[in-house]
Amino acid sequence: VTGESPLERNLLSGALSVLKRTSTLAVSATVAYTLANGVRLNQRKTVHCETAASTPHGVLTPATPVGFATLDFTTARGGAELEWNGAGWVIVGISGTVVVA
């Protein structure tokens, strides 16, 4: 769609878009996020915690993670870069404070 932003901003909880390149999180207390399977080989997904408050735990659970189960965003400015390898989401990089479990 022409003019559509590749970014979804300040998600409070719920499903992250696999059609948007980047999602930013607004984490307050303990909240859950999900990420469906990718739609094409080598698809990248950036997840960035923009704000965090009230003992934050923004737990992201991909439908098909490879080599991990969840990512826990506990501070603002934490981020993760994921890539869909055709079989699941692989962690390409982590920045800031993100707990990988």
Number of C-alpha atoms within 10 A of each C-alpha: 4 4 5 7 10 11 14 16 13 15 16 16 18 12 15 21 17 17 13 15 15 19 21 20 25 20 27 17 12 16 17 15 19 16 18 16 16 23 11 12 12 14 16 20 24 18 20 24 25 19 19 20 14 9 12 19 21 26 21 22 18 22 15 17 20 15 12 14 13 19 22 22 31 24 20 19 17 21 24 20 17 20 20 22 15 14 12 19 26 20 19 13 11 18 11 15 16 23 14 16 9
